[in-house]
Amino acid sequence: MRPQSLHFFPNPYLIFLLSIIQMKLCFSEMLVLPLKTQLIPSGFLPRPPNKLRFHHNVSLTVSLTVGTPPQNVSMVIDTGSELSWLYCNRTHNVSSSFDPNRSSSYSPISCSSPTCTNQTRDFPIPASCDSNNLCHATLSYADFSSTEGNLASDSFRFGGPDNPGLVFGCMNASSSSSSTSTDADSNSTGLMGMNRGTLSFVSQMNFSKFSYCISGSDFSGVLLLGDANLPWLAPLNYTPLVQISTPLPYFDRAAYTVPLQGIKVSGKLLQIPEFVFVPDHTGAGQTMVDSGTQFTFLMGPAYTALREEFLNQTNTTLRVLDDPNFSFQIAMDLCYRIPTNQSRFPDLPPVSLVFQGAEMNVSGDGLLYRVPGQVRGNDSVWCFTFGNSDLLGVEAFIIGHHQQQNMWMEFDLVESRIGLAQVRCDLVGQRLGLGYN
């Protein structure tokens, strides 16, 4: 399968809500938005093509308005996807959908339009003409579910002036292998593609940069659209984006691919051959930074080396879950039993992902995740937040947003690079004067 971002469907699952109560700052064409939290029912939000479903996920979302007059919507921000889409409802007044009939600026796209005929990466099934000669798109999923509807354009607003004519998918039908209905009551309405594809939100808005910062303590944080000209921000370390000119079957050229060079545990560089981190002649093995995936997944040889070293360094401080039949989210098989009444972890060996020119450090609570609903006697089950992408059938390294907590993440589209800096994201929000109501 093509290596695109992975997604997890909790029951229920917690998402970050980038709620735009008001635009707090606007300078140098920059919008600053606060992060909040919200519960979303399981199975409500299908994912873009070739994206696996799982059971527990934290997703980043942004609240905005679409249409004329404006309708409130909430969209998952996904740096691993191109086409943005909304649930559309033409017959009922459902708060979790967008009604194109109520928008005078809504414009469906004909099947003869170049937008429809020039296929994007999000169309594994070619777009077609419906009975009204409109561009009909079907997005398929790795779990055999799908969603479909028409391509259209409308005005999107982030608390400031309208941004007219943005192309998106107006999805009105879906099928799912899950027993949970997608008609659940929710404030989440769709997905916002943020990769480098031509139809992504980033490309259509022509942003030179965007940044986000996620707190690991209270799930607050900030999203900045535009150039973050913040003189008090810690200096960023940059890693270049990997780009190839020749299409390869397993390389997503629209993804934010970075050069992963090694992995450290407690400052010790693991003995992993360099070729493990280099994509092969088919493009398999790229390393993608993906806001639409919660955890980080490493290809087999790298994951095995990390798992063995972390296990070795924690064998006297943590009790391994002795259950060969249990794994969290299919690919996370290193789990521990920790007493429910234990207030703090023992010291855990920090893990660092080493990129060309920058490192991403994960420590403390960021290394273990409590599995909801899993109890063994008086113990809760906690799993290592790195998984094996080979078990998912995905030929790629995926850097999820859990490992990006308390990291300033800048996506520089002009210089083709990503900047990283270790920060306290909750303090960044306070410094920017954001309120969390």
Buried (B, 14 or more C-beta within 10 A) or exposed (E): BBBBBBBBBBEBBBBBBBBBBEEBBEEEEBBBBBBBBBEBBBBBBBBBBBBBBBBBBBBBBBBBBBBBEBBBBBBBBBBBBBBBBBBBBEEEEBEBBBBBEEBEBBBBBBBEBEBBEEEBBBBBBEBEEBEEEBBBBBBBBBBEBBBBBBBBBBBBBBBEEBBEEBBBBBBBEBEBEBEBEBBBEBBBBBBBBBBBBEBBBBBBBEBEBBBBBBBBEEBBBBBBBBBBEBEEBEEBBBBBBBEEEEEBEBBBBBBBBBBBBBBBBBEEEBEBEEEBBBBEEEBBBBBBBBBBBBBBBBBEBBBBBBBEBBBEBBEEEBEEBEEEEBBBBBBBBBBBBBEEEEEEBEEBBBBBBBBEBBBBBBBEBBBBBEBBEBEBEEBBBBBBBBBBBBBBEBBBBBBBBBBBBBBBBBBBBEEBBBBBBEBBBBEBBEBBEBEBE
